[in-house]
Amino acid sequence: VPGLLVAQNPATGSPIATSALAKPIPQAEWPEHIRRTPVTDPTLLRILEEGTKRSQAGALAQVLVDSIGPRLTASPGFQSAAEWLRKKYTEWGIATRTTPYGTFNSWQRGVSHIDLVAPRVRSLEGMTLAWSPATPNGQPVEGDVVVLPLLDTPEAYTAWAAQAKGKWVLTSAPQLSCRSAGQLQEFGTPEHLAGLRAAQDSLRTAWNERNVRTQGVAYQEQLAAAGALGVIGMQHSGYPGINKVFGSTRQKVVTLELSCEDYGLVFRMADKNQGPRLRVTAQGEFLGEQPASNTFGEIRGKGRTAGEYVMLSAHMDSWTAAGGATDNATGTIVMLEAMRILKAIGYQPKRTILAGHWGGEEQGLNGSRSFVKDNPAIVSKVHALFNQDNGTGRVVGMSASGFTGADTVLRRYLGQLPSDFTQWIRYGGVGVPGSGGTDHVAFVCAEAPGFNLNALTWDYGLTTWHTNRDTYDKIVVDDLRHNATLVAMLVYLASEDPTFMPRTHLASIAGANGNANPWPTCSDGMRSSAGYRR
């Protein structure tokens, strides 16, 4: 009975309007890049049939997200994912390799369990941050909870650290309400919202002062020396139960993240001297500097342009609080499935097709930047690179990334595709080069035409991006199948193009302040964790 599936009677009609980007462009408003006639190219038709009728995208994503799980750079989980990728490529008859670009501090997550044991008993929702030290021998440790005070100077914090011996220290501002902004706006009075905002801003300012005076994670060295059990923080994402969960290789004590709700519970009791006491089990294993790598799948081209490349690009690493589903298992699977489709239909490319599954993106695009630095001969021969890294939704936007000569070429590619795919895409013309955030920019700065495929967000920024809720159920498999088929078609057209992609680009880029900025410059990837300063 449908009514049994909801806690309350659903409202009549939906108060939430469908996103404009979730709707196709009305046919009467179709721009020139949307095809008006049926596709007749036999290879495009074979790609379409393979990608839509025999897709493996959902099954592949389930293994990567559920069974392999989080893929912190250089961790056993990341290495398992690379091994699995190579196995799939080999199974399909696609050449594959994993290439180290440096090393990184390898850490394996273990059990995290956090219990409130006084003044009442409750199991709390939380976990260690990535690279957190473990409790001694991974066994439970009990201690009282204290709030990091607001003191005047760094020296005062050095003196206070002795008071943290045997205690858990709260190091973040609490969220006064863990409700979503939308719910507060829907039901709160203007007076209530104004008061809540002012109180939260005041708290945030005070806690920012604490962080400045303690120098953030650097203060952990003093707390460790003083015998503190660990620190507890919280980074609320914007919805009940959803947190951003990161980590630092510089952590010196057990470092925990509690849910917004449970952090608020413990904070209020500690702040009011009501004696909260926690029992914590935190397990995790440091494996030292281990190879940090990229994994590739390659279908060699045949003929005059075989020495040129069409690249598929997506980072494979993730944070550790969930399965890294939309950041970026979805991008990984789009590229993997696109390669499978091309091989399955027996396509013999003219240009070499190279899929890059990057490591170290979350620490600063390290895998892709290192590849660009180490492989100038390949980068100089990249005809086009297609990158995907912002969630599960179908592709609804792209541009030429500031390459003026590529604009006409991309319009031509899009114009050859079925309108079922291009009617969703708001093409942005020449566009501008990105300066960070995802891996195509590592190529763009080297004047290699890299194009990001922007996905429908599905509230990516608040719900899944770097959160403890980035899980398989958030993947929209229909859109994953759609995107993989789209990429396979774009790669085919790029491989067949008789003319090398023009590399002419904007001479300058307008900045937010109105100033003209130069074309972005490249930097090398970080080759070890020694330089990581998060």
N, C-alpha and C positions, 0 to 999 in steps of 0.2 A: 504494500500500500504506500503510495508516494508520500502521504502525510506523515508516515512513521520515520521518514528520512530527515525531517527537519525538527529543530527544537521548538520552533514557534510557527504559527501560521504565516506563510509567506505573504508579503504585502501585494496588493493588486498592482501589477505593473512593476517595472524596475526603476528605482530612482537614479540609476547610473546609466548615463548615455554611452552608447558604443563609441569607442575611439574612432576618430575620422580616418586614422591610418589603418584601422581594421576593416574598412570598407574599400571595395575596389573603386578605382577612378570611374566615375560615370561615363558611359560610352560616348555620350555627346561631348565630353570634355577630353577625350583621349588625345594625348600629344602624339607627335609623329613617331615616337619610338615604339608605339603599340601597334602590332600587326593587325590588319583588318581582314586578312584572308587565311585560310587553313594552311598549316605547314605541309610542305611536300618533300622537304629534304629527307631522304630515307634514313640517314644516320640520326638526325634529330628525332625522327619517329621511333627508331629502335631504342634510343635513350629514354624517350618518354614512356614507352611500354615497359622497359626493364625497371625504370625508376618508380613507376606508379603501380605496376602489377606484381612485381617480384621484389619489392623493397625489403631489405634486411635492417633498415635504420633503427626501428624500434627494438628489435632483438639485440642488435649490437650495443645500443645505448644501455639496455638493461644490464648486460654483463659488465660494462665499464663502470656504471654508476653504483650498482648494487653489490656485485660480487667483488670487483677490484676496489672500488670505493675511492676515497680521497687520494690525491696524487701530489703531495708536497714535494717540491723539487729535491731530487737526489735521494728521496726516501725509498724504502722497499716497495711502497705502493706505486710510486712513479715507475720504478724499474719493472714491476709486474705489468703495468700498463704498456710499457714499451715492448716487453716480451710478447704480450698478447697481440699488439699491433703487428709485430713482425710475423707472428704465427698466422694471423689472418691474411696478410699480404702474400705470404708464401703459399698458403692454401689456395689462393686465387691465381697463382702464377705471376705475381708482381714482384719485381726485385725490391729488396728492402735492406736497410742498414740502420744502425744506431751509432751516432758519432758524438763522442764527448767534446765539449767545448771548454771544460774546466772542472772544478769540484765545488761542492757545497756541503754544509753541515747536515748530515743525514740524521733524521729523527723519526722514530716509529711511535705512533700513539698507542697507549695502552688504556687500561680501565680508568675512568674517572668516576668517583662516587662521592657525593657531598651530602651530608646529613646535618640538619639542625638537631642537636641533642638537648639543648636547654635554651629558654625556659620551657619549651615543649619539644616534641619530637615531630620532625617532618623531613622527608627526603626532598632535596632541592634540585631544581633543574639547572645544570651547569656542566662545565668541563674545563680541562686545562687548555691553555692557549698552545699553539704550535711552538715547539722547542722548549716547553716548560720542563724544568727539573722535576723529578719524581719525589714523592714522600720517601723517607728512608726505607730502603728495601721494598718499596712499593706497598708498604703496610699502612693501615689507618693511623692517623695522627689527630689528636684532639687539642683544641685550644680555644680560648676566648677570642672575641672579635672586638677590634677597636677601629675607630675612624681616624684616618690621617688628619691631624689638626691643621689649622691655618696658622702658620708661624711667620715671623717677620723676615728671617734671613736663612740662607742655606746653612749657616753655622748652627742655627737653632734646630734645624732638622737633623743635623749630625748628632747633636746632643740628645734629641728626642728618641732617636733610633733605639737606644737602650731600653726604652719602655715597651718596645714591641717584642721583646724576647718571649718566645713561647706563644705568640699570638698571631692571629690572622688580621691583616691590615686592609681596610677598605680604601681604595685609591681612586674612586670615580665619583662624580656627582650622581646622586640618585635622580631618576625620572619621577617627577611628582605625580604624573599620571601615565600609565602604560597604555592607555587607550590610543587609538589611531587619531590622527589629526582630523580625518573626515568625520569620525564619530563625535569628536568634541565640537566640531563646527555644526554638525547637524542638530545636536541636542543642547549645547551649552548656551547660556545667556552671554551677551557681549561683556557684561561685567565680570562674569566668571572667567571667561577666556582671557580677558585683559589681566586679571589678577594672577591667573595661572602662568601666563607668559612672563609677567614681570618677576614672579617668584622664581621661575625656572631660569631666567636670564641672570638673576642675581646669584643663584647657586652656581651656574656655569662660570661666571666671572670669578667667583671665589675659588673654585676648583682649578681654573686655569692658572691662578696665582700659585696654588700649591705645586702644580706641574712645573712651572717656571722655576720655582725656588728649589725643588728637589731634583730638577733636571730629568724628570720622567723616569724611564727605565733604569737610568744610571744610579738612581737612589737604591736600587735593589742590592747593590754591593754593600752599602752600609747596613741595610736591613739583614742581609745574610750574615754579615760579621757580628751583628748584635744578637742573632739567634731567632729572628722572626720565623714563624712557620711558613709564611707565604703572603701573597697579596691577592686581593679579589677586586676585579673591576667589572664594568658593564658598558657596552656600547649598543644602545637601543637603536634598532633599525627604523622604527616608526609604526610598527604593528605589535599587538600583544603577542608575546612568545617568540618574537623574532629578534635576534641579535646579530651584529657584525662580530665575527670572531677571527682574529688575526694571530699574531705571535711575533716574537723577536728572538734571534739567536743570542742576544745579550742578557736574557733573563737569568737571574742568579738564585731565585727562590721559586717555590711552587707558585705558579701564576694561573689564577682561575678566572673564569667568566661565569657569572650567574645570569639567569634570565632577568629581564627588567623587573618582573614581579617579585622574584625571590631576592634579588639584590635590594629592592626597596624594603622588603620585610626585614632583612637582617640589618640594613642600615638604620631603619627607624628604631629598632630595639637597641642597637649599639649607641646611637646618638642620645637615647633617653635613658641610658644606663640600666637597661632591663636584662643584662647578663646573657646575651646570645653566645652560644658555644657550638662549634662545628667539629664534626668528625669527618676527615677527608682521607680518601684513598686516591692517590694519583700515581699512575704508572706511565712510563715512557722510557724509551731506550735511545741513547745517543750512540751513533755508529761512526762518528768521526767524519772527516772530509771524504766524501764518496763522489764518483764521477757524476757530473751534471751533463746531460746529453740532449740531443735532438734525434728524433726518429723519422726516417724518410721512406716513402714508397715511390718507385720510379718506373715509368713506362717509356722506354727509349723511342725517340723519333726515328723516322726513316726518310732519307732524301736530303735535299739541299739545305733545309732549315733544322736538321736534327741537332745541331749544336746550339740551338736557341731553346729557351725554356718557357713553358707555361706553368706557373706554380699555384698550388693550393696551399692555404696557410691557416693554421689554427693552433693555439697553444694547448698543450695537454696537461700541464700542471694545474693544481688547484690548492685552495686552503683545505683545512682538515675538519671543520665542524660538521660537514655533511658530505654527500657524495660528489660534490662539484658538478652537478647536473647541467645547469645552464651556464656555468663558468668553469670549464668550458668543454664539458663532455659533448654538448650539442654541436659546437663547432668542429670538434675532433671527429665526430661521427658523420657530419655532413661531408667532410673531406674524404674520410675513409670510404663511405658509401658511394660517393661520386667516382672514386677510383675503381671500386668494384663494378659499378655500372659500365664504365668505359671498357674495362677488361672483359666483362661478361658478354658484351655485344660484339666482341672481336675487333674493336676499333684499332687501327694502326695509325698512330698520330704522325704528323709531319714534324712538329716540334716535340722535344722531349717534355713529358709531363712529370713534374716533381711535386710531391705532397710533403710539406714540412710540418711535423707535429712538434712544436717547440717546447722546450723546458724553460723554467726560470722567468716566465712572463710576469708572474705575480711579484717578483723581486726586482723588476725593472726591464722587461723585454730582453733578458740576458741571452737566451738561446738564439733568438732571431738576430739580435745585434751582433753576437759573436759570429754567426754564420755569414752575415754581410761582410764583416771585417776579414774573415778567414777565406772567403771565396769570391774575390773580386772578379775572376774570370766568369763565373756563373752569373753573378749579379749583373754584369755588363751585358749579358745575353738574355736577361729576363724580358720576354715580350709582354707579359702581363702576370700579375699575382692577384688572386682573389682570396680575401681573408674574412673570417667570420668569428665573432667573439662578443656578442652582447645579447645572449639569451636565446630562448627556444622559438620565438615567433617566426613566421614566414618573412622573407626578405621584402622590405617595403621601401628601401631607399639605397641609393648609391650615387657616387659622383666620380669625376675623373681625378680627384685628389690634387687639383691644381695643375694637372698636365693638360695644357691647352690643345696639344695635338691629339691626345687620346680621346678627347671629348667626342669628336666626330666618329671615331672608331667604335667607341662603346655604344653610341646611339645606333650605329649600324648593326652591332651584335644584338642589341635588345630588339631591334626591328625584325630580326629573323626568328625570334622565339615565339612560341604560342602565346596568345593573349591571356590564356589562363594563368600565366606566370607574370607577364609584364603589366597587367592591369592593376597590380598591387604596388608597382614600383614608382615612387615619386623620384624621378631622376633629377639630380641636382646640378647638371651641367658640369662646367669646369671644376667648380668647388674650390677647396683649399686643402693644402697638405696638413695632415695631423701632426702634432708635435709630441704625442705620447699616448699612452692608454691601451694600445693594442699593436700587434706585431707588424702590420703592413707599414707602419711609419718607419721601421728599421730599414725598409727598402726605399721608401719614398725619399728619404734624406739623401740616399745614394743615387738619386735620379732614376731609379727603377720603378716603372709604373705599377704601383700597388693600390688596390681598390678594396675598400671595406664594404662588406654587404651588411647593411644595417637592418636589423630585425625588429619586428613588432615587439615592444618591450615586455608585455605581460607583467608590468610593474616590477621589472627586473631590479631597479635600483633599491627598492625597499624590501622586496619579498625574497629574492634569491641571491643577489650579488654579494658574495663573501659572507653569507649568513648560515645559520644552523638549520635552515629550511631549504637549502638548495639540493633537493632530493628528486628521485626519478619521477615521482608523481607530477612534478611541475613541468615535465617535458610534454609538449604538444606533438605527438608522434606524426600526425598528419602534416604539420608544418615542417618537421624534420625531413620527412620524405619529399615534400615539395622543394625544400632548399637544396637537398642533395641532387635532385634531378635538375634543378636550375643550374647549379654549379657544373654538373657534368656537361650540360649543353653549352654553357659559356666557355668552358675549357676546350670543348671540341671546336667551336668557332674560332677561338684564339689560336689553336694549333693549326688550323687550316688556312688562316689568313696569309696571303702571299706576301704581304708587306709588313716589315718589322714596325712595331708600335713606336710612333714618334715620341721623343723624350722632351720635346719643348715644353716649358712650364712657365708659370707666372714669374716675373722678375722680382716681384715683391708681394707681400701679403699684408692686407690692412689689419692692423691690430685693434684691440678693443678701445684703446685710447686715441685712435685715429692715426697713429704713426704707421709708417710703412716698415714692415719687418722683412728681413731677407729669407730666402729659402732655408728651411731647417738644416742644420749640420748634424752629421752622424757622430755617435759616441760608441765606443767599444762596450761589449757586454761585460758584466762583472764576472771574473774568472774564478773567484773563490768567495767564501762567505766572510772573509776577513774585512771586506769593504762594506758589508751590509750594515746599515745604520738605523733600521727601523726600530 
